[in-house]
């Protein structure tokens, strides 16, 4: 399937991209990328450019890829057909990207992410549900965050103009996504959900 640009550049200046959860998501993307210390990174999806800007300021060589030319990516292209060579980057970051394509095309996209990465692939995907969280801080001890979520496993996802699917909804359990990634040649290192960004799940894979 060929995918057209879903939103224009002005979409990323809206209030949805000014929320605390959105900025927390950026923080966790940066945290996971820093932990694997790539010299060269491919970021799929330009968005507001926050993550690329911060990583470049830290000395990481970041190349951006997007199908939307108005976002001015370094490379115009699709996650299902990345026009770059094999093992071109130490790591690849695809944050809130894969839900924008039909799940039938996700295996191809994961195979492409694996192909252009030398070591790691970092992915985040929407994972909505009912959330119960508790945060507390005691003197001289680090802050403790407790999170419990009941995903919408009984809901059938309906394409809303942007998301073709979301984790946790009927037919899309986390286990299915992990198995799909493994078939694409990726091995799971860790997957996380954060109390300050409960709407996303983050994955780190290695080859």
N, C-alpha and C positions, 0 to 999 in steps of 0.2 A: 504494500500500500504506500502511496505517495502522500506525504503530509504537508499541508499548507501552514503558513504562519497563523497561529491561533489568535494572537493579540498584537497590538502595535506597541511602539516604544512607550507611549504615554501610560500604558497599563502599569508599568513598574514605578510610576511616581504616585500611584494611588495610596489610599490609607492602608490597604491590606499589606503593603510593603513597608509600612512605617510602624507596624505593631511590635510589641516587645517580643512576642513569640517568633516573628520573622527574624529579628536581630539575634535572638537566642539561637535560632537555627544557623545563622551565619557563624556565630561563635563556635558552635559544635562542629560545623564543617571544618573550620580553621583548626580546631583542636585535634581532630582526627587526622587531618593532613600533616600537621606539624609532627605528630607522633611517628609518622613513617619517614619523615625527613627527605622528601624528594628534591632532587636538584632541578628536574624538569617535570612540569605538570601540565596535562591537558584538562581544561575545565569545559565540560559540555554544558552549554546553556549560559548565556551571558548574564541575564537578569539585570540587577542594578550595578553589577561590576564590583560589588563590595569585596568578595572573597579574592578575586584576582588582584585588586588594588592592594589589599593587605599583604598577600603573599609576595607580590612583587617588591613591596617595600621591605620585606624580610630577606630578599635575595633569591627567591625562587623564580626560575624562568617559567612563566605561565603563558600557555597558548590557549586562546578561547575559540570555541566552535559553536556555531548556532545556525539554524536555518533562516533566521530573521536578519536580513541584510541591514535593516535600519538600526539594529543594535551594534553594528560595526564590530563584529567578531574578527579575530585574526584570520579565521578560516570559515567560509560559508559551507555548510554541509549538514547532513543528517546523522543522527546517532546510529541509524541502521545501515549507513554506508559512509563511513568516515574516510575522507579522501587524504589519508596520511599513512605513512609506512608502518610496517610491523615493528613493534617494540620501540616506538619513537619517544616514549616518555617513561620516566621512572614510575609515575602513578597517573591515574585518571580519576577525576571527580565528576560525578553526574548526580547533582542534587536536585530533586524534584523535577526529573526529566522523564523517566520511563513511564509514568502514569499518563503522559501526553501522547502515547502511541498505543494502538491496540495490543492486548496481551499476546496475541498471535505473533506479533513482530518483536516481542521482548527477547526471545532466544537469540534472534539475529543481532539485536542491539547489544546484548551481553557478550556475544561472541566478538563483536567489533571492539567493545571496550577492552576485552581481554587481549585481543590481537595487538592493539596499539600500546598496551602497557607492558613494561618490563617486569614490574614487581607487584604493584598494588592497584586495586580499584576500590574507590570509596563511593558509596551510593546512599542517598536518602530518598524515601518514598512516603507519601501521606499514609497514615495509619490511624484513622479516626476511631472514636469509641467513647463510651462513658468513662470519665476519668475521676479517680479519687486520689487526692494527693495531700501530703502533709510535709511541711518544712519546719525545722526548728534548729535553734542554735544555742548551745550552752557555752558558758565562759571557758576559754582556753581550749575548746574543742572545735573541730571543723563543722560547718553546717551539714545537717543531715536532711536528705530529701527522700521521702517515701512515695512511691507511685504504684497505683493499681489501675488497670484499664480493662474494661470489657469491650472488645471490638464489636463492630456491628455485623456479626457473622450471619445474622438472619436477613440482612438487607441486600437487595440486588442493586448493584451500582448502575445508574443511568447516566449516559454521557451528557455532560453539562456544558459542552462547548470547549472544554479544556481537558478534563480528566476522563480517560476511557475506562479506568479501573482504579481501585484503591485497595491497599492491603487490609485484610481483616474482614472485608465484605464477602458475601456468598461467592464461593468459587475461587477466592484469592487469599488463602491462608498464608502466613509467613513461610510455612514449610514448603509450599508449592514454589514460592519465589526462590528460596534457597536451593531447592532441587533443580530448578531451571538454570540457576547460575552455575551449579556444579556441572551440569550437562554442557554448559558453554565453556568449560575449562577453568572455572574459578573455584577456589577453596575458601570456605568461610573462616575468617580469623575471629571476628566478634560481631555481634549486633547489639545495638543499644537503643534505649528510649530514655528521654530525659524529662524530669518533672517540670522544667521550665519551658519545654517544647513538646508537649504530649501528643501533638498531632502528626509527628513524623517518627519513622524508625530509620536508624542509621546502620549501615552495614560496611564492614571492611573485609575485602577479599584479597587473597594473594593467588598467584599463578602456580 
